[in-house]
Amino acid sequence: MTIATTPVSAATAAQVASAVNDKATIAGNFTTFLQLLTTQLKNQNPLEPLDTNQFTQQLTQFAQVEQQLKMNDQLASIVTMEKSAQSTLAMSFVGQTVAVDGQTTQLVSGAAKWTFSVPKPANAEITITNSAGQTVYSTKYAMQVGQQVFNWDGKSNSGQQLPDGAYKMTITAKDTQGQSVAIPTEVQGTVDSVDLTKSPPMLTVGGQNFTVDQVKRITRAGA
């Protein structure tokens, strides 16, 4: 089990750098504005003082610039906290058995499993291919409405026991009127590692990468 870490992702670093650059620009303008305002007050004609309305407008601009500086500080803090929260959540998945959308799963010790949700009754052909794209198993399958599980023992149509590895399921289904039916599939596996250098962090499940939002549910091992 490995965890790749980095203080801040490239995307987050860019956001923070942008906020810092904006702050530096605004801060420079703020300082210049303050110097101009102070100089103006020092050098105003006592017999013709600065117009009250104009002075009020300048003070309002002064307050707006100050607020913008504070907002940039808060934005940088929010980005950092969000990055930390994402990392903490992702790390909590390590070692957990999860179900994610996908067609490829691992055959381990002669056992592989796919879950699929059927929107309406359909007759389907299930095809399983190996990592080279070769068809190793196919079968006809009558599907009923609802969530179903397909367990495969890793044997080809000729009865040969196939080696452990990654196998992909493809479902071609049609309803009673001969119309195609889309059957989404899910695969299940253990989260082996999390890569925090990516934004958002990536979970590795059976050699494949998924984001946290692709996790449908967490299950008990062997369930």
C-alpha positions in Angstrom: 0.0 0.0 0.0 1.5 3.3 -1.1 0.6 6.9 -0.7 2.1 9.5 -3.0 2.1 12.9 -1.4 3.0 16.5 -2.3 2.2 19.7 -0.3 0.1 21.3 -3.0 -1.2 20.1 -6.3 -0.3 22.0 -9.5 -3.8 23.3 -10.0 -4.0 24.5 -6.3 -0.5 26.1 -6.6 -1.6 28.0 -9.6 -4.7 29.3 -7.8 -2.6 30.3 -4.8 0.0 32.0 -7.0 -2.7 33.9 -8.8 -4.2 35.1 -5.6 -0.8 36.1 -4.3 0.0 38.0 -7.5 -3.4 39.7 -7.4 -2.7 40.6 -3.8 0.7 42.1 -4.7 -0.9 44.2 -7.5 -3.7 45.4 -5.3 -1.4 46.1 -2.4 0.9 48.1 -4.7 -2.1 50.1 -6.0 -3.4 50.5 -2.4 0.0 51.9 -1.2 0.1 54.3 -4.2 -3.4 55.4 -3.6 -2.8 56.0 0.1 0.4 58.1 -0.7 -1.5 60.2 -3.2 -4.4 60.8 -0.8 -2.0 61.7 2.0 0.0 64.1 -0.3 -3.2 65.6 -1.5 -4.3 66.3 2.1 -1.0 67.8 3.0 -0.9 70.1 0.0 -4.4 71.3 -0.2 -5.1 75.0 -0.2 -6.5 76.0 3.3 -8.6 78.6 1.6 -10.0 76.0 -0.9 -10.1 72.7 1.1 -10.8 69.3 -0.6 -14.4 69.0 -1.7 -16.2 66.9 0.9 -18.0 64.7 -1.7 -14.7 64.0 -3.5 -12.9 63.2 -0.3 -15.7 60.8 0.7 -15.5 59.0 -2.7 -11.8 58.6 -2.2 -12.3 57.1 1.3 -14.8 54.7 -0.2 -12.3 53.6 -2.8 -9.8 53.2 0.0 -12.2 50.9 1.9 -13.0 48.8 -1.2 -9.3 48.2 -1.9 -8.7 47.2 1.7 -11.6 44.7 1.5 -10.3 43.2 -1.7 -6.9 42.6 0.0 -8.7 40.7 2.8 -10.8 38.7 0.3 -7.6 37.5 -1.5 -6.2 36.3 1.8 -9.4 34.5 2.6 -9.5 32.9 -0.9 -6.0 31.5 -0.5 -6.9 30.1 2.9 -10.1 28.5 1.5 -8.2 26.9 -1.4 -5.6 25.4 1.0 -8.3 24.1 3.3 -10.2 22.5 0.4 -7.0 20.8 -0.8 -6.4 19.4 2.7 -10.0 18.2 3.0 -9.8 16.4 -0.3 -6.6 14.7 0.7 -7.9 13.6 4.0 -11.1 12.2 2.4 -9.1 10.3 -0.3 -6.7 8.8 2.2 -9.6 7.4 4.2 -10.5 5.1 1.3 -7.2 3.3 1.3 -7.8 -0.4 2.2 -11.6 0.0 1.7 -13.6 -2.2 -0.8 -15.5 0.1 -3.1 -17.8 -0.2 -6.1 -17.2 2.2 -9.0 -18.6 2.6 -12.5 -16.5 0.5 -14.9 -16.3 -2.5 -17.2 -12.8 -3.9 -16.2 -12.2 -5.9 -13.1 -9.6 -8.3 -11.8 -9.9 -12.0 -11.9 -8.4 -13.3 -8.7 -8.0 -17.0 -7.8 -10.6 -17.9 -10.4 -13.3 -15.3 -9.3 -14.4 -12.1 -10.9 -17.6 -10.1 -10.3 -19.6 -7.3 -12.1 -22.7 -5.6 -10.9 -25.2 -4.0 -13.4 -28.4 -2.2 -13.2 -31.1 -3.1 -15.7 -33.8 -0.5 -16.5 -36.2 -2.9 -18.2 -36.4 -6.6 -19.1 -33.9 -7.4 -21.9 -32.1 -10.3 -23.6 -28.4 -9.7 -23.6 -25.1 -11.1 -24.8 -22.3 -10.8 -22.3 -18.8 -10.8 -23.7 -15.6 -10.9 -21.6 -12.3 -10.0 -23.1 -8.7 -10.2 -21.8 -6.2 -7.3 -21.6 -5.2 -8.0 -25.2 -8.8 -7.5 -26.4 -9.4 -11.1 -27.2 -12.8 -12.6 -26.4 -12.3 -15.3 -23.8 -15.9 -15.9 -22.7 -19.4 -15.1 -24.0 -22.9 -16.1 -23.0 -26.6 -15.2 -23.5 -28.3 -13.7 -20.5 -32.0 -12.9 -19.7 -32.0 -9.8 -17.6 -34.7 -8.7 -15.2 -35.3 -5.2 -13.9 -33.1 -4.1 -11.1 -29.6 -4.6 -9.9 -28.0 -7.9 -10.6 -24.6 -9.5 -10.0 -22.7 -11.6 -12.6 -20.0 -13.9 -11.1 -17.5 -15.4 -13.4 -15.2 -18.4 -12.5 -12.5 -17.4 -14.9 -13.1 -20.2 -17.3 -13.3 -19.8 -21.1 -16.2 -21.2 -23.2 -14.0 -24.3 -23.7 -13.6 -24.8 -20.0 -10.0 -23.7 -19.8 -9.1 -21.9 -16.5 -7.7 -18.5 -17.4 -4.9 -16.7 -15.6 -5.6 -14.0 -13.1 -5.5 -10.5 -14.5 -7.7 -7.7 -15.8 -10.8 -8.6 -17.8 -13.4 -6.4 -19.4 -17.2 -7.1 -19.7 -19.3 -5.8 -22.6 -23.1 -6.1 -22.5 -25.2 -5.9 -25.7 -28.8 -5.9 -24.8 -32.2 -5.5 -26.5 -35.7 -5.3 -25.2 -38.7 -7.3 -26.4 -39.3 -4.8 -29.2 -35.7 -5.2 -30.4 -34.6 -1.8 -29.2 -31.1 -1.5 -27.7 -30.9 -1.1 -23.9 -28.0 0.6 -22.2 -26.8 -1.5 -19.2 -24.3 0.4 -17.0 -21.8 -1.8 -15.2 -20.0 -1.5 -11.9 -16.9 -3.2 -10.6 -15.7 -3.7 -7.1 -12.2 -3.7 -5.7 -9.9 -2.6 -2.9 -8.4 0.9 -2.9 -4.7 0.0 -3.0 -3.3 3.6 -3.0 -4.1 7.2 -3.4 -2.2 9.7 -5.4 -2.3 13.1 -3.7 -0.2 14.8 -6.5 -3.3 14.8 -8.7 -6.1 17.3 -8.3 -8.5 15.9 -7.4 -6.7 13.0 -5.7 -6.8 9.7 -7.6 -7.7 6.3 -6.0 -6.1 3.2 -7.5 -8.5 0.2 -7.6 -7.3 -2.9 -9.4 -4.7 -1.0 -11.4 -7.2 1.6 -12.5 -7.5 5.2 -11.3 -10.8 6.7 -10.1 -11.7 10.0 -8.4 -13.6 10.0 -5.1 -16.8 11.2 -6.8 -16.8 8.0 -9.0 -17.2 5.8 -5.9 -20.8 4.6 -5.7 -20.6 2.8 -2.4 -18.2 1.2 0.1 -18.8 -2.5 0.8 -17.5 -5.1 3.2 -14.7 -7.2 1.8 -16.1 -10.3 0.1 -19.7 -8.9 0.0 
